[in-house]
Amino acid sequence: MSTLKDRLTADMRAALKARDELTTSTLRMALAAVGTAEVSGKAKRELSDDEVLAVLTKEAKKRREAATAFADAGRAEQAAKETAEGEVLDRYLPKQLSDDELTELVAGALAEGGFTDKAQMGPAMKAAQAAVAGRAEGGRVAAAVRSQLGR
């Protein structure tokens, strides 16, 4: 099992045999999202590990946002379920960068690209996202870029 999708499938089968309902349902949902991404576009295609990782990142973000929304609405049980699903997905995502590591990487990317002005936010974000490589959410990266460009 070399690809991330194969690992998800194997782990889902193992969770199914172990009667782990939370992991089974979460991985089924993740595999369904991967399948949807594979058939989107003009022709069905196999996703690369990076593309599968992007789908998982998006699904994990949905879980965090849903947990926050449920908690704000006073539905603690549903919020706990969403949080638990997010934790299952986090097992497959790269370790998130600390604030210090993020600041350091963004500073390096901005210096390398020669970005100094807030008018260069778009290209600076592109360079910073490439340096971070999915190890931090876009909002955190944008905040770091904004603060270092003096916005």
C-alpha positions in Angstrom: 0.0 0.0 0.0 2.0 2.9 -1.2 -0.5 5.6 -2.0 -2.5 7.6 0.5 -5.7 6.5 -1.0 -4.7 2.8 -0.6 -3.8 3.5 3.0 -7.2 5.1 3.6 -8.9 2.1 2.1 -6.9 -0.4 4.1 -7.5 1.5 7.3 -11.2 1.8 6.6 -11.4 -2.0 6.1 -9.5 -2.6 9.4 -11.8 -0.2 11.2 -14.8 -2.0 9.7 -13.5 -5.4 11.0 -12.7 -3.9 14.4 -16.3 -2.4 14.5 -14.9 1.1 15.0 -17.9 3.0 13.7 -16.4 6.5 14.0 -13.3 5.7 12.1 -15.2 3.6 9.5 -17.8 6.4 8.8 -15.1 9.1 8.7 -12.9 7.2 6.3 -15.8 6.3 4.1 -16.7 10.0 3.9 -13.1 10.8 3.1 -12.9 8.2 0.4 -16.2 9.4 -1.1 -14.8 12.9 -1.2 -11.7 11.6 -3.0 -13.9 9.7 -5.4 -15.9 12.8 -6.1 -12.7 14.7 -6.8 -11.5 11.9 -9.2 -14.6 12.2 -11.3 -14.8 15.9 -11.3 -13.7 17.4 -14.6 -13.9 16.0 -18.1 -12.6 12.5 -17.4 -12.1 10.3 -14.4 -8.5 10.2 -13.3 -6.5 8.8 -10.4 -5.5 11.5 -7.9 -1.9 12.0 -6.8 -1.0 11.8 -3.1 -0.8 15.6 -3.0 -4.3 15.9 -4.5 -5.7 13.3 -2.0 -4.0 15.3 0.8 -5.6 18.5 -0.4 -9.0 16.7 -0.3 -8.4 15.5 3.2 -7.3 18.9 4.3 -10.5 20.4 3.0 -12.6 17.7 4.7 -10.7 18.3 8.0 -11.3 22.0 7.8 -15.1 21.3 7.2 -15.1 19.3 10.4 -13.4 22.0 12.4 -15.9 24.7 11.1 -18.9 22.4 11.7 -17.7 21.7 15.3 -17.4 25.4 16.0 -20.8 26.1 14.5 -22.5 23.3 16.5 -20.7 24.4 19.7 -21.9 28.0 19.2 -25.4 26.7 18.7 -25.3 24.8 21.9 -25.2 21.3 20.3 -22.3 19.9 22.2 -22.9 16.2 21.2 -22.8 17.0 17.5 -19.8 19.3 18.0 -18.0 16.4 19.8 -18.8 14.1 16.9 -17.4 16.6 14.3 -14.3 17.1 16.4 -13.7 13.4 16.7 -14.1 13.0 12.9 -11.5 15.8 12.4 -9.1 14.0 14.7 -9.4 10.8 12.6 -8.6 12.8 9.5 -5.7 14.6 11.2 -3.9 11.2 11.4 -3.4 11.4 7.6 -2.4 15.0 7.4 1.2 16.4 7.9 2.0 17.8 11.3 0.9 21.4 11.4 3.6 24.1 11.8 3.9 26.1 15.0 3.5 29.8 14.9 7.3 30.4 15.1 8.0 27.8 12.4 5.3 29.4 10.2 6.7 32.9 10.7 10.2 31.7 9.9 9.2 29.9 6.7 7.1 32.9 5.5 9.9 35.3 6.2 12.3 33.1 4.1 9.8 32.9 1.2 9.2 36.6 1.2 13.0 37.4 1.4 13.7 34.9 -1.4 11.0 36.4 -3.7 11.9 40.0 -2.8 8.4 40.8 -1.5 8.4 43.9 0.6 5.2 45.8 -0.2 1.6 45.0 0.7 0.7 45.5 -3.0 2.5 42.3 -3.7 0.2 40.2 -1.4 -0.9 37.8 -4.2 2.5 36.7 -5.4 3.8 36.7 -1.8 0.9 34.4 -0.7 1.7 32.1 -3.6 5.4 31.9 -2.6 4.5 31.4 1.1 2.0 28.7 0.4 4.6 26.8 -1.7 7.1 27.1 1.2 4.5 25.9 3.8 3.4 23.0 1.5 0.0 22.3 3.3 1.4 22.3 6.8 -0.6 25.3 7.9 -4.1 26.6 7.0 -4.4 29.3 4.4 -5.8 31.8 7.0 -2.7 31.4 9.2 -0.4 31.8 6.3 -2.3 34.9 5.0 -2.1 36.4 8.5 1.7 35.8 8.7 2.2 37.3 5.2 0.1 40.3 6.0 2.0 41.0 9.3 5.4 40.7 7.6 4.4 42.9 4.6 3.2 45.6 7.1 -0.5 45.4 6.3 
